[in-house]
Amino acid sequence: MKALIAGLLAVGALVLSASWSPAGAAQRAPHHLLGIVPYDAHTSGLTPARHTSKAAGFNCISSCSDYEATINQYFTDVAADSGLTTNVYSVLTQYSNIEYDSTFAGSYVEEHPFPANGCNDGFDKYCVTDQQLQQEIANVIERKGWPKFSLTTLYFIFTPANVGVCFLSGPASGANACTMHVFCAYHTWNGSSFFYAVMPDAAAVGCDRGEAPAGNHADPTISAASHEHIEAITDPIQNGWKANDGPNQTPGDEIADLCTGNFGTPLGETVNGDAYNQVINGHDYYLQLEYSNQDGGCVPYLGGPASAPTHGSGPLVYQNGTVMTTSAVYAIYWVPAAPANKRLPTISGSAKVGRKLTASHGKWSNAPKFTYRWLRCSSAATSCAGIAKATGVSYTLVKADAHRRLEVRVTGTNMAGHARATSAPTAAVKP
C-alpha cells in the first residue's frame, strides 16, 4: 500500500518509550506516512466509491451527536476491557513489552470554521490539508490544556462528510496533485510534539463494509480507528513492529495492514441484521482482524482462529525501535457550526430619493459569507417585499421608495448551513 504513496512525509505514533524524548524528535528527519487504510486492499486501485447523498455519513448539518457518542462509546469500551483477551487489542501483548492498557482521556467538538481551502481533491467543495489539521489539533490542545508532549497520547481528529483531506496542498492534478483523498484513515506525528490519526467519515468516503452493529454510520469509522490505534501502538515512528514483505524483503506492512479487509467469521447478528465480530464491554462491533505472530495469521483475539493475511505476509519483525506500552486517546470532532447572528444588520445613509443606503451585516459567529436582499416596506413597516435586483451591499433610493421604509435582509452561509437576520427599518423615505 505504501509504495503507492511513496514520497509523502510523516509517520504514525501513539505512546513512546522512555528512551525517546520530544527534544530528540525535533532532530529527526520526517518519515513516510504510516497506517493508510485503503478503500479495498484487494483492488488494483485505491480510489473509493465516493458518496454524495446527504443521507449517508457524518454530515452534521444540524447535529452529529449520535456519531460522536458512538465513537466515544467505542473508545470507552476499549479502555474498560483493558487487560482482557477477548478482542483484537489482546494481540498487542505478544509484541515486546506492550500492554493492552488503554484510556479514553476525553473528547471535544470543535465548531470553529474550516480555514480557506488548502487543497483541491477534485471531488469535495471543502478540502483541508494535513498541515491545517495539525494546526487545529494544536489549537484544541492549547485551549483544553491537553498534553503537548505526552509520550502516551494519541489524538484522533474526525472530519465530516463532504470535506476532503489532502496530505499536501495543491490542486486535483498537476505537480502538486492532491494524492491523499483516496484513504479511509492514517496515523502520523508532526515530528516534534503530538501524535495523531486523521479520520474522515468512512461511510461517506466509501469505506463502508455494510455492517453497522452500533446502528449508525459511525461503524466503518470505528473499524478504521481500531486499525490506526493498534498500528500506532506497535509501530509509532517506523521502527517498531513491521513485516519484512516490502520490496526486496524490506520492512513494509504494519500489523493492521496485513489484515486489511479481513473481518473473519461473525459472532452473530444484531436485531437489525447487522453482523458483529467483537463484543467489547458488552457492546457489539465489526472490526478488522489483527495479525498475530503467535497464531500465524489474522485473528479476532490472541489465541483465536487464524486466517491468512489479505495483504503482504507475516510474521511481524521487531525493528529494534520504539513501541508503546499504554495509550491515552483523545477524540476531536471538527464540526463547523452553522452561522448565528449575534447583532442585527444596520443601514446607514440618508433616507431620501437619489441617496445611497449602505448595509452593515452586523455581528455573526462561525465566519459565514454574506449575501444581501433589500426590502421595500409599507410606511408603517408592517409588510415588506424584496426589491428586484437589489442584492448588493448598497442600494440607491428611487421614486418608488418615497414615503416607504426600507430594510435589508442578510443571509450568512458556511458549510454547515445558513441563517438570516433583518435590520430595523429606515425612516420614511423623503421624496
Buried (B, 14 or more C-beta within 10 A) or exposed (E): BBEEBEEBBBBBBBBBBEEBEBEEBEEEEEBBBBBBBBBBBEEEEBEBEBBEEEEBBBBBEEEBEBBBBBBBBBBBBBBBBBEEBBBBBBBBBBBBEBBBBBBBBBBBBBBBBBEEBBBBBEBBEBBBBBBBBBBBBBEBBEEEEBBEEBBBBBBBBBBBBBBBBBBBBBBBEEEEBBBBBBBBBBBBBBBEBBBBBBBBBBBBBBBBBEBBBBBEBBBBBBBBBBBBBBBBBBBBBBBBBBBBBBEEEEBBBBBBBBBBBBBBEBBEEBEEEBBBBBBBBEBBBBBBBBBBBEBEBBBBBBBBEBBEBBBBEBBBBBBEBBBBBBBBBBBBBBBBBBBBBEEBBBBEBBBBBEEEBEBBBBEBBBEBEBBBBBBBBBEEBEEBEEBEEBEEBBBEBEEEBEEBBBBBBBBBBBBBBEBBBBBEBBEBBBE
